[in-house]
Amino acid sequence: MAKQESLIKFRGKVGDLSFSKHRSRGYEVRMKGGVDKARIQTDPNFQRTRENMAEFGTAAGTAKLLRIQLNNLLRTFADNTMRNRLTSLIHRIQKSDSANARGERIFLEENSTMLKGFEFNQASSLKMLLGEKLEPTYDRTAGEATLIIPEFNPQNDVMLLNGATHMLFTLAVAELSTDEVPPRPVMVRSGYIPLIGVHVEETLQAPLVVDAAKVVYIIVGISMYQEVNGEFYPLKNNPYNAMTIVDVDIP
C-alpha cells in the first residue's frame, strides 16, 4: 500500500488513483483495480463471492440492530473498533447456522451464546479494572437481573487511573431482538464509588419481564470519573471504561 508523504493530503479519486485515510496507517493511495461489479453479480465463477457478500450484508444488518438497541450505552463504553468487531462476531454466529444453505445462513438465537464475553472496548475489560468476579444472574420467574458487587478495597482491587477519584457500575439486561425497532435494555447504575476506603457489598437489580421463549443477555460496565467541586466528570475519552456481555440466557 503506497503512502502519501506530501504536505497536501488528498481524499477521493483522481483518475485511476484512490486516496484515503486509514485510522491507524494514515493517508494512503492505491490504484483502481479489482473485478468489475457486473461480472461479480452474474459470473458463475463468483458464486461463492456472492454468497459471502449476501451473508456479510445480513450480519451487518443484525449488528446494526444491536447497536441501535444499545445506543445509549455505546456512547460511554464503545471504542472505535467496536462496530467492525461486532459485525465480525455476528458473521461467525451466522456461520453456525446448520439449517440454511450457504449464502442464506442467518443469526439464530440458539447460537447467541457466542455473544458472551464480547468486549465493547478492546483496550479494557472488567477483569482489568476490578480484581473481583462479577457474575450477574437472570431469574425468568421473577423477571429480574441481579448483580452482586462484592466488598472490595479500591486501593488493592481496582486499577487506579491517573485523575480518577470515583468509579461507577452499570447493569443492563436486554431481550435479544432482530425487530426493526428493538426494545431498549433496562439499565441500573450504582452510585459514584470513591476510590479510597472499603466499599461494602452492594446489589443491583434490573427488572425485565420477557416472553418465556425470548433470549436475554446481560451486560456489565465499569466507568471511571473525576470529582471536582461535587460534580463528576468522565475521564478524557474514557479510554479504559469497560463493558462486557457477561451472560446470555437461552430458554
C-alpha positions in Angstrom: 0.0 0.0 0.0 1.5 3.3 -1.1 1.7 6.2 1.5 1.1 9.9 1.0 4.1 11.9 2.1 3.4 15.3 0.7 2.1 18.2 2.8 -1.2 18.2 0.9 -3.4 15.3 1.9 -5.9 14.0 -0.7 -9.1 12.1 -0.2 -11.2 10.7 -3.0 -10.3 9.6 -6.6 -8.1 11.2 -9.2 -8.0 9.2 -12.4 -7.1 5.6 -11.5 -5.8 6.6 -8.1 -7.9 6.4 -4.9 -6.8 8.4 -1.9 -8.0 7.6 1.6 -7.1 7.9 5.3 -6.9 4.8 7.5 -7.4 5.3 11.2 -4.0 3.8 12.1 -1.9 3.8 9.0 -2.6 7.4 8.0 -3.0 8.6 4.4 -2.8 6.0 1.7 -3.2 5.8 -2.1 -4.0 2.8 -4.3 -4.7 2.2 -7.9 -8.1 1.3 -9.2 -8.4 -2.4 -9.6 -10.4 -5.5 -8.9 -13.1 -7.3 -10.8 -16.0 -5.4 -12.5 -19.1 -5.3 -10.3 -21.4 -6.6 -13.1 -19.2 -9.6 -13.5 -19.3 -10.4 -9.8 -23.1 -10.2 -9.9 -23.5 -12.6 -12.9 -20.4 -14.7 -13.5 -20.9 -18.3 -12.2 -17.2 -18.3 -11.1 -18.1 -15.7 -8.4 -21.0 -17.7 -6.9 -19.0 -18.2 -3.6 -18.2 -14.5 -3.6 -21.9 -13.6 -4.0 -22.9 -16.0 -1.2 -20.2 -14.5 1.1 -21.4 -10.9 0.3 -25.0 -11.8 1.0 -24.2 -13.3 4.4 -21.9 -10.5 5.4 -24.6 -8.0 4.4 -27.1 -9.8 6.6 -24.6 -9.8 9.5 -24.0 -6.1 9.1 -27.8 -5.5 9.4 -28.1 -7.7 12.5 -25.1 -6.0 14.2 -26.7 -2.6 13.4 -29.9 -3.6 15.2 -27.8 -4.5 18.3 -26.0 -1.2 18.1 -29.4 0.7 17.9 -30.6 -1.3 20.9 -27.5 -0.4 23.0 -27.0 3.1 21.6 -27.1 4.9 25.0 -24.5 2.6 26.5 -22.2 2.7 23.5 -21.7 6.4 23.9 -19.9 5.8 27.2 -18.2 2.4 26.6 -17.6 1.6 23.0 -14.3 2.2 21.2 -13.9 3.0 17.5 -13.3 -0.7 16.6 -16.5 -2.0 18.2 -18.6 -1.7 15.1 -16.4 -3.9 12.9 -15.7 -6.4 15.7 -19.4 -6.8 16.5 -20.2 -7.3 12.8 -17.4 -9.9 12.5 -18.8 -11.8 15.6 -22.3 -11.8 14.2 -20.9 -13.1 10.9 -19.3 -16.0 12.8 -22.5 -16.7 14.6 -24.3 -16.9 11.3 -21.9 -19.5 10.1 -23.1 -21.7 12.9 -26.5 -21.9 11.2 -26.8 -25.6 10.2 -30.3 -25.3 8.9 -29.9 -23.0 5.9 -27.8 -23.2 2.8 -24.6 -21.3 2.3 -25.4 -17.7 1.3 -28.7 -17.9 3.2 -27.4 -18.6 6.7 -28.8 -16.3 9.4 -28.3 -15.3 13.0 -30.1 -18.0 15.0 -30.9 -17.2 18.6 -29.9 -20.7 19.8 -26.4 -19.8 18.7 -26.4 -16.5 20.5 -24.3 -17.8 23.5 -21.3 -16.8 21.3 -22.1 -13.2 22.2 -20.9 -14.0 25.8 -17.6 -12.3 26.5 -17.8 -9.6 23.8 -15.9 -6.5 24.9 -17.2 -3.2 23.7 -13.8 -1.6 24.4 -11.0 -3.9 23.4 -8.5 -1.8 25.3 -10.1 -2.6 28.6 -12.1 -5.3 30.5 -14.0 -5.8 33.7 -11.2 -8.1 34.9 -8.6 -5.5 34.2 -10.4 -2.7 36.1 -11.6 -4.8 39.1 -9.8 -7.8 40.7 -13.1 -9.3 41.7 -15.5 -11.6 39.8 -18.8 -10.1 38.6 -21.3 -12.8 37.9 -24.9 -11.4 37.3 -27.9 -13.7 37.0 -31.3 -13.5 35.4 -34.4 -15.0 37.0 -37.1 -15.6 34.4 -39.7 -16.3 37.1 -39.1 -13.1 38.9 -38.3 -11.2 35.7 -35.2 -9.6 37.2 -31.4 -9.5 36.6 -29.2 -9.3 39.6 -25.6 -8.2 40.1 -23.9 -8.6 43.4 -20.9 -6.2 43.6 -18.7 -7.8 46.3 -16.9 -6.0 49.0 -13.6 -4.6 47.7 -10.8 -2.2 48.6 -10.1 0.1 45.6 -6.5 0.6 46.7 -5.9 -3.2 46.3 -8.6 -4.4 43.9 -9.0 -1.6 41.3 -6.7 -0.4 38.5 -6.2 3.2 39.7 -6.2 5.5 36.7 -4.5 8.9 36.7 -7.0 11.6 37.7 -9.8 9.1 38.6 -11.5 9.6 42.0 -14.6 7.5 41.6 -16.0 4.5 39.7 -19.5 3.5 38.8 -21.1 0.1 37.9 -23.7 -0.3 35.2 -26.0 -3.4 34.9 -28.1 -3.7 31.7 -30.4 -6.5 30.7 -32.0 -6.8 27.3 -34.2 -9.0 25.2 -32.3 -10.3 22.2 -34.3 -9.0 19.2 -33.9 -8.6 15.5 -37.0 -6.4 15.2 -36.6 -3.3 13.2 -37.1 -1.3 16.4 -35.6 -3.5 19.1 -36.7 -2.9 22.7 -34.3 -0.8 24.8 -32.4 -2.5 27.6 -33.2 -1.9 31.2 -30.3 -0.2 33.0 -29.5 0.4 36.6 -26.3 2.1 38.0 -24.6 2.2 41.3 -23.7 5.4 43.0 -20.3 7.0 42.4 -17.9 4.9 44.5 -14.8 6.6 45.9 -11.5 5.0 45.1 -10.4 5.1 48.6 -11.8 3.2 51.6 -13.5 -0.2 51.5 -16.7 -0.5 49.5 -19.2 -2.8 51.2 -21.1 -5.4 49.2 -23.9 -3.9 47.0 -26.7 -5.5 44.9 -28.0 -4.0 41.7 -31.3 -5.3 40.3 -32.8 -4.6 36.9 -36.4 -5.7 36.2 -37.1 -7.2 32.8 -40.2 -9.4 32.1 -40.0 -11.2 28.7 -41.8 -13.9 26.9 -40.6 -17.4 28.0 -39.2 -18.1 24.5 -37.1 -15.0 24.4 -33.3 -14.9 24.7 -32.0 -12.4 27.3 -28.5 -11.1 27.5 -26.8 -9.3 30.4 -24.2 -6.5 30.2 -22.0 -5.1 33.0 -20.0 -1.9 32.7 -17.4 -0.1 34.8 -16.7 3.6 34.2 -14.3 6.0 35.8 -14.8 9.6 36.9 -13.1 12.6 38.5 -14.9 14.6 41.2 -14.4 18.4 41.0 -16.5 20.6 43.4 -19.2 18.0 43.8 -19.5 17.3 40.1 -18.5 14.1 38.4 -16.7 14.2 35.1 -15.7 11.2 32.9 -12.0 10.8 32.3 -10.9 12.3 29.0 -12.2 10.0 26.2 -12.9 7.3 28.8 -10.1 5.1 27.4 -10.4 2.4 30.0 -14.1 2.2 30.5 -15.1 -1.5 30.2 -18.4 -3.0 29.1 -18.9 -6.8 28.5 -21.7 -9.1 27.6 -21.3 -11.3 30.6 -24.1 -13.8 30.1 -26.7 -14.9 27.6 -29.7 -16.7 29.0 -31.4 -19.0 26.5 -34.8 -20.6 27.4 
